[in-house]
Amino acid sequence: MNTDRFPYEVIIHKSRHYEAEAWCRKHFGPRWAAIGNLDGRWCCFWTGRERFGGYRYHFADERDMLLFSLKWTS
């Protein structure tokens, strides 16, 4: 993933992942994918072993990251 393109990151607990992903699709459109949708404004990945039980959401725009944070990190 190109971190220059998605410089804004928010980590949420895995229990909120499916709802948060659906919310992002509704508000920001389809997520970025290495194969298929290179124009997406956001993407997400499992945090893996370094922070088990979470998902990293990356955003191209600070505004999108702020909206997401207000909704999903409280």
C-alpha positions as CSV (number, residue, x, y, z in Angstrom):
1,M,0.0,0.0,0.0
2,N,1.2,3.5,-0.8
3,T,1.3,5.4,2.5
4,D,1.9,8.7,0.5
5,R,-1.6,8.2,-1.0
6,F,-3.2,7.3,2.3
7,P,-1.4,9.3,5.0
8,Y,-4.2,9.3,7.6
9,E,-4.7,6.3,9.8
10,V,-7.3,5.3,12.4
11,I,-7.2,2.0,14.3
12,I,-10.5,0.5,15.6
13,H,-11.3,-2.7,17.5
14,K,-12.3,-5.7,15.4
15,S,-15.8,-5.8,16.9
16,R,-16.7,-2.6,15.0
17,H,-15.0,-3.5,11.7
18,Y,-17.9,-4.8,9.7
19,E,-20.2,-1.8,10.6
20,A,-17.4,0.7,10.0
21,E,-16.5,-0.8,6.6
22,A,-20.2,-0.6,5.5
23,W,-20.3,3.0,6.8
24,C,-17.2,3.9,4.8
25,R,-18.7,2.4,1.6
26,K,-21.8,4.4,2.1
27,H,-20.1,7.7,2.8
28,F,-16.8,7.5,0.8
29,G,-17.6,5.0,-1.9
30,P,-15.8,1.7,-2.7
31,R,-12.6,1.1,-0.9
32,W,-9.2,1.2,-2.7
33,A,-7.9,-2.2,-3.9
34,A,-4.5,-3.0,-5.4
35,I,-6.4,-5.0,-8.1
36,G,-9.6,-3.4,-9.3
37,N,-10.3,-0.1,-7.6
38,L,-7.2,2.1,-7.7
39,D,-9.4,5.3,-7.3
40,G,-10.7,4.5,-3.8
41,R,-10.4,7.2,-1.1
42,W,-9.9,4.8,1.7
43,C,-8.8,1.3,2.6
44,C,-8.5,-1.0,5.6
45,F,-6.3,-3.9,6.8
46,W,-6.1,-6.2,9.7
47,T,-3.5,-4.9,12.2
48,G,-1.9,-8.3,12.4
49,R,0.2,-9.5,15.3
50,E,1.6,-6.1,16.2
51,R,-1.9,-5.1,17.5
52,F,-4.0,-8.2,17.6
53,G,-7.8,-7.5,17.5
54,G,-7.8,-4.4,15.4
55,Y,-8.2,-2.9,11.9
56,R,-6.3,0.0,10.4
57,Y,-8.3,2.3,8.3
58,H,-6.4,4.6,5.9
59,F,-7.7,7.7,4.3
60,A,-6.5,9.9,1.4
61,D,-8.2,13.0,2.9
62,E,-7.9,14.3,6.4
63,R,-11.6,15.3,6.3
64,D,-12.6,11.7,5.7
65,M,-10.3,10.5,8.5
66,L,-11.8,13.1,10.9
67,L,-15.4,12.1,10.1
68,F,-14.5,8.4,10.6
69,S,-12.7,9.1,13.9
70,L,-15.7,11.0,15.2
71,K,-18.0,8.1,14.4
72,W,-16.0,5.1,15.3
73,T,-13.4,5.9,18.0
74,S,-15.7,7.0,20.8
